[in-house]
Amino acid sequence: MTPPKHFLELANISERELRTIITSGAAFKAGKGETNPLAGKTLAMIFEKPSTRTRVSFEVGMKQLGGEVVVLNQNDLQIGRGETIADTARVLSRYVDAIVLRTNHPDKLGELARNSTVPVINGLTDYSHPIQLLADILTYEEHVGSISQARVAWCGDGNNMALTWLQAAMVFGFELSIASPSELKLPDAEINRARGLGVKINVVEDPIEAVAGASCVVTDTWVSMGDKESERRHRLLGPYRVDEALMAHANRDAVFMHCLPAHRGEEVTSSVLDGPRSVVWDEAENRLHVQKGILMWCMSQ
C-alpha cells in the first residue's frame, strides 16, 4: 500500500511539492480547476480548538471539489472517554479519505498521522500553522512578487505562526527578521536549525530594526486561545504593536499580513489593518483556494 501523503509541517515537504499546491490553489481561484475532482471522497475534520477560517474554508472547499465533510469536536469523539488517538486514527481511516486535526498538542497530530492510512492535515497546533502560511505566500506573490526575494519582518510573540514563517524561510529561501521580547522569542534550537540550513535570519528585540526595509510585515495576536498570562503578555508585547509609525520603516510598497482573528488596538491598529497596505482579507480568502490545493495534493496518489 502506498503511504498516505500527510500535510503536517512545511519543513518536511519539498519546495517543488509546496509549489504544486500553491499553483493548484491559484488555478482554483482563477476558475481553472477540474470540476468535482473529489466526488465520492469524504473529509473528516476534528476540532479541539475553536475555528472560523479553517473550518469554513475546508468545508466549503471540499464541497466545491465535489466531496463530503464530517465535522467533529472533542465532545463528539470517544477520545475524551479513554479511546487513544491511535485507535481513533485506525477507525476513521476505514470511513473517510482524509482527516484534518486542529489541536493544542503537536504530539496528537503526529500520533494520528502515524496510525492513519489516509492523509492527515495539520489544521493548526501550538507548534505550527502551515495551511495559513501557504495562503500567505500566495497572497504575497499576488501583490508583490516572488516570495524567494522577500524580506519578511515578524513583530511580536515567538509563537506557532512565527515558527511557521521560519519553516517557510527554510524551504523558500527568503530573508526573515524576527522582533520579539527576549522572554517570548523563538527557541534558540529552532533559530540555529534554520541558520544551519543557510537561512538568512535576523533575531532582534527592536521592532524598528526588524521592519526596516521589509517588503512584508507580519504579526499575530498577543494572547492565544487558552493562554493564562494575558496581563504579562500585554506588558511585554506593547512595544511591538504594528501601527502606521512602525510601517513607515518598511518599504513603500510593503504589505501587512495577519492570520486573523485580530485584536484591534493590541497587536495592530485599525488604521493599519484597514489601510491600503493590508492584505489580510486576501489572505483569508486564499485559505479557501490553497486548502483546495492541499486536499488535491493529499488525495491524489
N, C-alpha and C positions, 0 to 999 in steps of 0.2 A: 504494500500500500504506500502511495506517495505521501510523505509527511505534509501536514497542513501548513499553509502559508500564514503564520501569525503576524499581526502588526502590533508589536509590543514597544520597541524603542527605536528611535531613528538611528542610533549608533550601530544597530545590528542589521540594518538594511542598506544595501548599496545605493550610491547616488544614482546609478542607472535605473534601479527599480523605483526609487522615490520619484525620479523624473517621469517615469512611466505613469505613476499615479497622478502627479500634478498635471501632466499633459492630458490624461484622460479626464480629469476634473474640468479643465479648461474647455475641452471638447463638449462635455455635457452642458457646460454653461452656455456655450455658443449654439446649442441645439443640434450638435452634430453626432451625438452618441447613438448607439444602437437602440432600437425600440424593444422594450421589455426583455433585456438580456438575462435577467434573473427570474424570469417566470418559473414558478414551481419551487423556488427557493424560499426558505424561512430564516429570518434573523431573530435570535433571542437577545434581549438587552436586559442586563442586570444592573440596577442602580442601588448602591449602598449610600450614595450621597445625592442631594437634590440636583436637578439638571433642568435647564431650559433649552439652550442651544444644542447640546449633544443629543438629548432625547428627540427633540422635534426634527433636527436636521437628519438624523439617522432614520427616523421613522418615515419622514416624507421622502427621503432619498431612496430607501429600499422600496417603497411603494411606487415611486416613479420609475424604478428599474423593473417593475413587474412582480416583485416579491411580496412576501407577507412578513409581519412583525409580531413578536410576542414580547411584551414589556413586563418585567418582574422587579419588584423591590424586595429588600431583605426579609420583609414580613411575609412575602409570598412563598419563600423557599424553606426547605427543611434544614438549611444551614443553621438557622437560628435555634433549631431544636436538636442539634448534635450531628447532623449529617456533614461529612467532610466536603471540602472543596473538590477533592479528587473524585469522590463518588458523584457529586453533582455534575462534574465535567463528563464523566462516563455516561451518565443518564441523558443529559442534554444532547450529547453527541449523537445519540440514537434518534433524536427527534428533529433537530434543526441543522442548518447548513453553515452557520457561523454564530459566534457569540460576542457581544460587546459587554465589557465589565467596567463600571465606574466604582472605585473603591478607595478607601484611605490607604490600603496596605498593598504595596507592590508585590509582596510575597504571595498574596492571594492570587494576583494576576498570573504570576509565574507558575503556581501550582495548578491553576485552571488550565493554562496552556500545556503544561507537561502531561496532563491526563486527558486532554481533549483530542479527539480525532477529527475535529473540524476547526477552522481558523478561529482564533481568539484575537479580539481587537481591544487595545488599551483605550478606554473611554475617559481616562484620567485617573491617576493615582497621586499620592502625596509626593512621589518621586518625579513624575513627568506627565506631559500632556502633548503627545506627538501629533494627534489629529489636528489640534489647533495650530501647531507650527507649520504644517503643510498648507493650511489655509492662509497663514501669514505670508508664506513665501509666494504663493500665487498672487496675493494682493500686492505685495511689494513689486513683483515683476510686472504687474498690470500698470502700476503707477510710476515706477522709477526706472526699472531695468533689471539686468541680471543680478540675482542675489549674491553671486560669487564676487561681484565688485562692490558690494555694500559695506558700509561702515555702520554697524548697529550699536546703539547705546542703550543699555538696560539701567534703569534707575529704580532702586527700591530693594525689597526683600530678596534674598538669595533663595527663592522658593522653587517649586516644581517648574514653573514657566521659565525662570532664569536658567535652570539646568537644561531644559529642553532647547532653549536658544543656544546654549553651549554645545549640546549634541549636534544641533544643526550646523554650527560653525565647523565642527569636526568633519561633517560629511560634505558640505557645500563650499567650505574654504573662505568664507567672508571674515572680515575683521570684527571683533566684538570687544566692546568696553563695558565693564560692569561696575556700577557705583552702588555700594551698599554700606550701611554702618557695619563696623567690624563685628558686632555681636550677631549680625544676621547675614553674613556673607556666605557664599557657596563654600562647601568643604574644600580644603586645600587639595585633597586627593583627586577631586573632580577637575580642579583647575590644572593640576600637574599632569593629569592624564591627557588633557587637551593639548597642553603645551608640548608634551612628549610626541604628539602626533603632528606637530608643526602649526597648530592653530595660533594665529596672531591675536592674542588676548591681553587686555589691559584691565587690571583689577585695582580700583581706587575707591577712596571714600568721598571724594569731591564730585558731586553730580555735574558741575560745570565742566570739569576736566573730561569726564566721560562723554558728554554731549558735544563738546567742541568738534566741529567738522563732521558730525554724524549725518548720514543720509536717512536714518530711521531711528526714532526714539520710542522706546517701549517701556511700559510699566504694568503693574498689576495691583490688585487690592492689597491693602496692608494687613488685613486680618482674614485668614482663610476660614472656610466653614469649620466650625467646631473649635476654633482657637480660643484659648482661655486667657491670653496675655494681651488683650486689646489695648489697655492703657499704656503699657510699656512699649508696644509696637508703635503706637501713635507718636509717642515721645521720640523714639529713635528715628522714625521714618519721616517726620515732619519736614526736615530739610531736603527731602528727595521728591517732594511734590512737583509734578510737571505742570508748570504754568507758562505763560507767554514769555516771561523773562528768561526762563531756562531754555525754551525752544528757540529763542533768539540766538543762542550759541551754536545751534545746529546749522547745517547747510540751508540755504534759502529755499531749496526745493525738497527739504527733508519731510518725511511723513511721520505721523504719530500713530502708534498702534497700542491696542489694549484688548485683551481677550474677552473682556466683559464677564460678569457684570461690573460696572464701575460705581465707585462711591464718590460722587461729585463733591469737590471741595476737599477731599482727602488726598488720594494719590494723584489726582488730576483735577484741574479746574474745568468748569463748564466751558469757559472760553476756548480752551484747547480741544476738549472733547467734541465740541460742536463747531470748531473752527475749520478753516479751509485746508489745514494740513492733516486733519484727522481722516483716517481711512477705516475707522473701526466698524462702520456699518457694512462696508465692503468685506471686511474680514468675516463678520458674522454671516453674511450671505455665502461667502466662499467655503464656509464649513460644509454647507449642503453639497456643493459641487465636488470638493476634494474628497469628501467621505463616500460619495458615489464612486469615485476613482478607487478608493481603498476597498470598498466592497467588491468591485470588479476584480481588482488585483488578488484579493484573498480567495475569491470563489472561482477564479479562472485557472484551472490547472493545465 
